[in-house]
Amino acid sequence: MSTDKVVWIDTGWFPAAIGFCPSEKAWNRARRRQNFEHEWPGAKKASAETVYLVNDATGEAMILVCVFDRTPKDAHKTLLTLVHEAVHVWQFLCRYIGEEHPGIELPA
């Protein structure tokens, strides 16, 4: 997998773009293409972060799961980190669609 670009996920009916951002270089490339101003969140002490962006002009949402150089190299810890970030993706999607109490099937 190339680390210099965002890997976009086919979101089907979800009304937001979701991408996996493996590096600052990928972030900067997406920033230029998607025209957003947020800085690379990698300066924080976390090993990963999920960033929720909404275009003020169009109302379109984009969610980027970013991993940093300090992401654990152990497969088990990496998987736990990605599952943790996936929960944030879900939380952001619910916020975007205005769903405060999703039913049991929606998250599944």
C-alpha positions as a printed Julia matrix, in Angstrom:
108×3 Matrix{Float64}:
   0.0    0.0    0.0
   1.27   3.44  -0.9
   1.69   5.75   2.06
   1.62   8.94   0.02
  -2.12   9.05  -0.63
  -5.39   8.61   1.2
  -7.16   5.31   0.64
 -10.84   6.16   0.18
 -13.45   3.7    1.4
 -16.57   2.99  -0.64
 -19.16   4.3    1.81
 -22.19   3.07  -0.09
 -25.22   4.99   1.13
 -23.36   6.89   3.88
 -23.45  10.61   3.12
 -19.79  11.26   3.97
 -16.43  10.47   2.43
 -14.22   8.24   4.62
 -10.53   7.78   4.06
  -7.52   6.1    5.65
  -4.63   8.55   5.83
  -1.34   6.71   6.41
   1.04   9.69   6.46
   1.5   13.44   6.59
   2.37  13.36   2.89
  -1.01  11.73   2.17
  -2.72  14.35   4.38
  -1.1   17.23   2.51
  -2.01  15.71  -0.83
  -5.67  15.3    0.26
  -5.65  18.8    1.7
  -4.68  20.26  -1.67
  -7.17  18.12  -3.61
 -10.08  18.48  -1.19
  -9.31  22.11  -0.35
  -9.37  22.06   3.45
  -7.23  24.1    5.82
  -6.72  21.8    8.82
  -3.15  21.01   9.74
  -1.79  17.46  10.02
  -2.86  16.2   13.46
   0.3   14.14  13.95
   1.85  16.54  16.46
  -0.29  15.07  19.23
   0.96  12.23  21.41
  -1.62   9.73  20.17
  -0.78   6.92  17.76
  -3.79   7.73  15.56
  -6.62  10.23  15.24
  -9.86  10.46  13.35
 -10.56  13.91  11.92
 -14.06  15.08  11.03
 -14.28  17.88   8.46
 -17.36  19.57   7.04
 -17.16  21.9    4.06
 -18.92  25.09   5.19
 -19.88  26.01   1.62
 -21.35  22.67   0.52
 -22.14  20.91   3.81
 -20.28  17.8    2.61
 -18.49  15.77   5.28
 -15.16  14.0    5.15
 -13.74  11.71   7.82
 -10.05  10.85   7.77
  -8.5    8.14   9.94
  -4.89   9.19  10.37
  -2.1    7.0   11.72
   1.19   8.37  12.95
   4.73   7.05  13.05
   4.21   6.09  16.69
   1.38   3.7   15.85
   2.26   0.37  17.49
   4.05  -2.06  15.18
   2.53  -5.02  17.04
  -0.37  -6.37  14.94
  -2.69  -6.78  17.94
  -2.13  -3.2   19.16
  -2.48  -1.84  15.63
  -5.79  -3.64  15.22
  -7.05  -2.26  18.54
  -6.02   1.24  17.48
  -7.92   0.93  14.19
 -11.02  -0.46  15.91
 -10.88   2.47  18.34
 -10.68   4.94  15.44
 -13.51   3.13  13.61
 -15.77   3.88  16.58
 -14.93   7.56  16.13
 -15.83   7.28  12.45
 -19.22   5.92  13.48
 -19.68   8.7   16.07
 -18.89  11.35  13.46
 -21.27   9.78  10.95
 -24.06   9.81  13.53
 -23.35  13.46  14.32
 -23.39  14.35  10.62
 -26.75  12.7    9.95
 -28.23  14.0   13.2
 -28.74  10.55  14.71
 -28.55  10.79  18.51
 -29.9    7.32  19.33
 -29.23   4.92  16.45
 -31.22   1.7   16.48
 -29.55  -1.64  16.9
 -29.26  -2.34  13.14
 -27.82   0.99  11.99
 -24.4    0.54  13.65
 -24.24  -3.11  12.62
